[in-house]
Amino acid sequence: MLKNIKLNEVVQYSSFKLETGCEEYFLTLNPVGKTHAESCLDSLFENLSLFLKDAGLTEKELVFSRVYFSDVSNQIEFFKKSELLKRLQEGAVSCIQQESLQKNPLSLFCYFIKSNSVKTSCFKIKSSECDISSSTSLKNYKLLWLTGLIGKEDKSLSSAKQTIEIFKDLKELNLKNGMALVNHVIRTWIFVRDLDNHYKGMTDARKNFFEKEGIGEGNYFPASTGIEGAVENHQNLVMVESLSIEGLLPEQIVKMQGLKNLSPTMDYHVTFERGLEIVFGDRSHFHISGTASINHLGEVLHLGNPELQTQRTLDNMEVLLKEKEASLKDMAYLIIYLRDACSKDVVLAVLKERFSHLPPFIITKAPVCRPGWLVEIEGVGIKAKKSSYPVFG
């Protein structure tokens, strides 16, 4: 079952184990008090080694990592030369600028799968030395992580134009790996530079692209997070990452709607699901999209109050999970995005109050798509469930 373990002030992870299928591990590393990229990278490397020893894992079982930079333009060169990158390259690697609010210049999230049948192969999409995609083959399923998808350098600085180009690449890369946008892509992360000015161009372009591809018509949109984030090149306004799964039947992909608390996203013309339950033979994964303080009419609740907005955000997540017979205690990790860094202590106090055991988390400064939203939270839940489908393995 799901366990949360805190080794020290840097290392926190959750593990999910059953007699059937694979073991899964979700890790966050937050080197508190480090002020320089080099010392922070050393700490990440040392504490990753500590985690591997404690969990009985090796780098070969690493599937996906995301590194959060406070200043990617100045820190990325240190990362390129680091021992940490050499270790992370066993799986997919994502790099994004989102300032950690835990007093460290870099944070790290990792996902591991342990099984005799796991085999991961890595490849690069662009010329970046750090953004690495991967294909992980299990006995019953294949996981495709695509990272660092950006458009060509574009002096027109059009987020709509860049988004269309990126989603065309996303379609092509899935096809090259034997998958399609429909029934395979279950999760996207969309990072937008200067979100307040460029988010609408991205959402309009995504909506138009999905309509042309028939995505959402009688099937589903991917679960998604659209949030402020930046890559090294300032002309890249949009960066997209995705998770696709081969081997699923359409009925294994189930929408999470929470209509008691949340409006359908199409009510305000955006194209993603509030969450998706992926049903396996021995467990379910709950991919919770970026969730904020919103009501069933699509209105922002508790303007200017980060404490009440956090409470409502967690209420909304709880409704999504409850309709699938799960709860907040089934969350394996959380990523928390704040518009204002000054909200951190208030938000963390609410989280500690609502969770009996707070799962691994990373908290960053990253404005949400509406200025009135002060808090957004995403994550993955996992719970044992039996069905007739193949187990997660």
C-alpha positions in Angstrom: 0.0 0.0 0.0 1.0 3.7 0.0 3.5 4.8 2.6 5.1 8.2 3.1 8.6 8.4 4.4 10.7 11.4 5.4 14.4 10.5 5.7 15.6 14.0 6.6 14.8 17.7 5.9 15.8 17.1 2.2 14.4 13.7 1.4 10.8 12.7 1.3 9.2 9.9 -0.7 6.2 7.7 -1.0 6.1 4.1 -2.0 3.3 1.9 -3.3 3.6 -1.9 -3.1 1.3 -4.8 -3.7 1.8 -8.5 -4.1 0.9 -8.0 -7.8 2.4 -5.6 -10.3 5.2 -3.1 -10.0 6.4 -1.1 -7.0 6.2 2.6 -7.5 8.2 5.4 -5.8 7.7 9.2 -5.8 10.6 11.3 -4.5 11.1 15.0 -3.7 14.4 16.5 -2.8 14.5 20.0 -1.4 18.1 21.0 -0.2 17.1 23.6 2.4 19.5 26.4 3.1 21.7 25.9 0.0 22.3 29.2 -1.8 24.5 28.3 -4.8 23.8 26.0 -7.7 27.0 23.9 -7.2 26.4 23.2 -3.6 22.7 22.5 -4.2 23.6 20.0 -7.0 26.1 18.2 -4.7 23.3 18.0 -2.0 20.8 16.6 -4.5 23.3 14.0 -5.7 24.2 12.9 -2.1 20.6 12.7 -1.0 19.5 10.9 -4.1 22.1 8.3 -3.2 20.7 8.1 0.4 17.2 7.6 -1.0 18.3 4.8 -3.3 20.0 3.0 -0.5 17.0 3.4 1.8 14.5 2.3 -0.8 16.6 -0.6 -2.2 16.6 0.9 -5.7 19.1 1.7 -8.4 19.3 4.4 -11.1 18.1 1.7 -13.6 14.6 1.9 -12.0 14.3 5.7 -12.6 11.6 6.6 -15.1 11.1 10.3 -14.9 12.7 13.4 -13.2 11.9 17.1 -13.2 14.5 19.6 -12.0 13.1 23.0 -10.8 15.5 25.9 -11.2 15.2 29.3 -9.6 17.3 30.9 -12.5 17.7 28.4 -15.3 19.8 30.7 -17.5 22.6 30.9 -15.0 22.2 27.5 -13.3 21.8 25.2 -16.3 25.5 25.1 -17.2 26.3 23.8 -13.7 23.7 21.1 -14.1 25.0 20.0 -17.5 28.4 19.3 -15.9 27.0 17.7 -12.8 27.2 14.1 -11.5 23.5 14.4 -10.8 22.6 14.7 -14.5 24.7 11.6 -15.3 22.6 9.7 -12.8 19.2 11.1 -13.9 19.9 10.3 -17.6 18.8 6.7 -16.9 15.2 8.1 -17.3 13.4 11.1 -18.8 14.7 14.4 -17.6 12.7 17.7 -17.5 14.1 21.2 -16.7 11.9 24.1 -15.8 12.4 27.5 -14.2 10.1 27.8 -11.2 11.6 29.2 -8.1 11.5 26.9 -5.1 10.0 28.4 -2.0 11.9 26.1 0.4 15.1 28.2 0.5 17.0 26.4 -2.2 17.9 27.2 -5.8 17.1 23.8 -7.2 14.5 21.1 -6.3 14.0 17.6 -7.7 11.1 15.3 -8.3 11.6 11.7 -9.4 9.4 8.7 -10.2 10.7 5.1 -10.0 9.2 1.8 -11.0 10.7 -1.4 -9.6 10.0 -4.7 -11.5 11.9 -7.4 -13.2 10.1 -6.5 -16.4 11.0 -2.7 -16.5 13.2 -1.6 -19.4 13.7 2.2 -20.1 15.3 3.6 -23.2 16.1 7.3 -23.5 16.3 9.7 -26.5 16.5 13.4 -27.1 14.0 15.4 -29.1 15.8 18.7 -29.4 19.4 19.7 -29.2 19.2 20.4 -25.4 21.7 18.4 -23.4 19.3 18.2 -20.4 15.8 17.6 -21.6 15.6 13.8 -22.2 12.5 11.8 -23.2 12.1 8.1 -22.5 10.1 5.0 -23.3 9.5 2.5 -20.4 8.3 -1.0 -21.3 6.6 -3.1 -18.7 5.1 -6.5 -19.3 1.6 -5.1 -19.9 2.0 -1.4 -20.7 4.5 1.1 -22.2 5.0 4.6 -20.8 6.2 7.4 -23.1 7.5 10.5 -21.4 8.1 13.4 -23.8 9.9 16.4 -22.3 11.2 19.8 -23.4 8.9 20.2 -26.4 9.4 23.7 -27.7 8.8 25.6 -30.9 11.4 27.0 -33.2 13.0 30.3 -32.2 10.3 32.8 -32.9 10.9 36.5 -32.9 7.2 37.2 -33.3 6.8 35.9 -29.8 3.4 34.3 -30.5 2.4 31.8 -27.9 -0.4 30.6 -30.2 1.9 29.9 -33.1 4.4 28.1 -30.8 1.7 26.0 -29.2 0.4 24.7 -32.6 3.9 23.8 -33.7 4.5 22.0 -30.4 1.3 20.0 -30.5 2.1 18.9 -34.1 5.4 17.6 -32.8 3.6 15.9 -29.9 1.3 14.1 -32.4 4.2 13.0 -34.6 6.4 11.8 -31.7 3.5 9.7 -30.4 3.0 8.2 -33.8 6.7 7.3 -34.1 6.3 5.4 -30.9 3.2 3.6 -31.9 0.8 5.8 -30.1 -1.8 8.4 -30.8 -3.1 11.6 -29.1 -6.5 9.9 -28.5 -6.5 6.9 -26.1 -2.7 7.2 -25.3 -1.9 10.7 -24.1 -3.3 10.9 -20.6 -1.4 13.8 -19.1 0.3 17.1 -20.2 2.2 19.9 -18.5 2.2 23.2 -20.2 4.7 25.8 -19.0 4.1 29.4 -20.3 6.6 32.3 -19.9 4.9 35.5 -18.7 1.6 33.6 -18.2 -0.6 36.7 -17.7 0.2 37.8 -21.2 0.6 34.5 -23.1 -1.8 32.0 -21.5 -4.8 32.8 -23.7 -2.8 32.4 -26.9 -1.8 29.0 -25.7 -5.3 27.8 -24.7 -6.9 29.1 -27.9 -4.4 27.3 -30.0 -4.7 24.1 -28.0 -8.5 24.2 -28.3 -8.3 24.7 -32.1 -5.8 21.9 -32.5 -7.8 19.5 -30.3 -11.0 20.3 -32.3 -9.2 19.4 -35.6 -7.9 16.2 -34.2 -11.2 15.1 -32.7 -9.9 15.1 -29.1 -12.6 15.5 -26.5 -15.4 14.5 -28.9 -16.9 11.4 -27.3 -13.6 10.6 -25.6 -11.5 12.7 -23.2 -9.1 15.5 -23.0 -5.8 14.9 -21.2 -5.4 15.8 -17.6 -3.2 18.9 -17.6 -1.5 21.7 -15.7 -1.0 25.1 -17.4 1.2 27.2 -15.3 3.9 29.8 -15.5 7.4 28.4 -16.2 10.4 29.2 -18.4 13.2 27.5 -20.3 16.7 28.8 -21.0 15.9 30.6 -24.3 13.7 33.7 -23.7 12.1 33.4 -27.1 10.5 30.1 -26.2 7.1 31.2 -24.6 5.6 27.7 -24.3 7.1 24.3 -23.3 5.0 21.1 -23.2 5.6 17.7 -21.6 3.4 14.7 -21.8 2.8 11.1 -20.5 1.3 8.5 -22.9 0.5 4.9 -22.0 0.2 2.1 -24.6 -1.8 -1.0 -23.7 -4.9 0.7 -22.3 -8.4 0.0 -23.5 -10.6 3.1 -23.8 -12.7 2.1 -20.8 -9.6 2.1 -18.6 -9.4 5.9 -19.0 -12.1 7.5 -16.8 -12.9 11.2 -16.4 -12.8 12.7 -13.0 -15.3 15.6 -13.0 -16.4 16.7 -9.5 -19.4 18.6 -10.8 -20.7 19.3 -7.3 -17.8 21.6 -6.8 -16.3 22.3 -10.3 -17.6 23.5 -13.6 -16.7 21.6 -16.8 -13.6 23.2 -18.2 -15.3 23.8 -21.5 -17.6 26.3 -19.8 -14.7 28.7 -20.0 -13.3 27.4 -23.3 -10.3 25.4 -22.0 -9.6 21.8 -23.1 -8.4 19.5 -20.3 -10.0 17.2 -17.8 -10.1 18.0 -14.1 -8.5 14.6 -13.6 -8.3 11.1 -15.1 -8.5 7.8 -13.4 -6.4 5.2 -15.1 -7.8 1.8 -14.1 -5.3 -1.2 -14.0 -6.0 -4.7 -12.8 -4.6 -4.2 -9.4 -4.7 -0.4 -8.8 -5.9 2.9 -10.1 -3.8 6.0 -10.8 -5.5 9.4 -10.2 -3.9 12.1 -12.3 -5.2 15.3 -10.7 -4.9 18.3 -13.0 -3.8 21.7 -11.7 -6.6 22.5 -9.3 -7.5 25.9 -7.8 -10.2 27.7 -5.8 -13.1 27.5 -8.2 -16.9 26.8 -7.9 -19.4 24.9 -10.1 -20.0 28.1 -12.1 -16.3 28.5 -13.0 -15.9 31.5 -10.6 -12.9 32.2 -8.5 -13.7 31.9 -4.8 -12.1 33.7 -1.8 -10.3 36.5 -3.7 -7.2 37.7 -2.0 -7.3 35.0 0.8 -4.6 32.3 0.2 -5.8 30.3 3.3 -9.4 29.9 2.2 -8.3 29.4 -1.4 -6.1 26.5 -0.3 -9.0 25.0 1.7 -11.2 25.2 -1.4 -8.6 23.8 -3.7 -8.2 20.8 -1.4 -12.0 20.5 -1.1 -12.1 20.3 -4.9 -9.4 17.7 -5.1 -11.2 15.7 -2.4 -14.5 15.7 -4.4 -12.6 14.5 -7.5 -11.1 11.6 -5.6 -14.2 10.7 -3.6 -16.3 10.1 -6.7 -13.7 7.4 -7.5 -13.7 5.9 -4.0 -10.4 7.5 -3.0 -9.3 10.4 -0.8 -6.5 12.9 -0.1 -4.6 10.2 1.9 -4.1 8.4 -1.4 -2.1 11.2 -2.9 1.5 10.0 -3.7 2.9 13.5 -4.2 1.9 17.2 -4.6 3.3 20.1 -6.6 2.0 23.4 -5.2 2.2 26.6 -7.2 1.8 30.0 -5.6 1.4 33.4 -7.2 2.9 35.2 -4.2 5.8 33.7 -2.2 4.5 35.4 0.9 1.6 32.9 0.9 3.9 30.0 1.6 3.6 29.6 5.3 -0.2 30.0 5.3 -0.6 27.5 2.5 1.7 24.9 4.2 -0.2 25.3 7.5 -3.4 24.4 5.7 -1.8 21.4 4.0 -0.5 20.1 7.3 -3.9 20.5 8.9 -5.7 18.6 6.1 -3.2 15.7 5.6 -2.5 13.3 8.5 0.8 12.5 6.7 1.8 15.2 4.1 3.0 13.4 1.0 6.2 14.4 -0.8 5.8 17.9 -2.2 7.5 20.7 -3.9 6.2 24.3 -3.5 7.2 26.9 -6.2 6.5 30.5 -7.2 4.4 30.1 -10.4 1.5 32.4 -11.2 -1.8 30.5 -12.1 -3.8 31.2 -15.2 -6.1 33.8 -13.6 -4.6 36.6 -11.5 -7.2 36.0 -8.8 -6.1 32.5 -8.2 -3.3 32.5 -5.6 -2.8 28.7 -5.3 -2.9 25.8 -7.6 -2.1 22.1 -6.7 -1.6 19.0 -8.8 -0.4 15.5 -8.2 -1.0 11.8 -8.6 -3.0 9.6 -6.3 -2.8 5.8 -6.2 -5.0 3.1 -4.6 -5.3 -0.6 -4.7 -8.4 -1.7 -6.8 -9.1 -5.0 -8.5 -10.5 -5.2 -12.1 -10.3 -7.5 -15.1 -7.7 -5.5 -16.8 -4.0 -6.3 -16.8 -2.1 -5.3 -13.6 0.3 -2.4 -13.6 3.3 -4.4 -14.5 
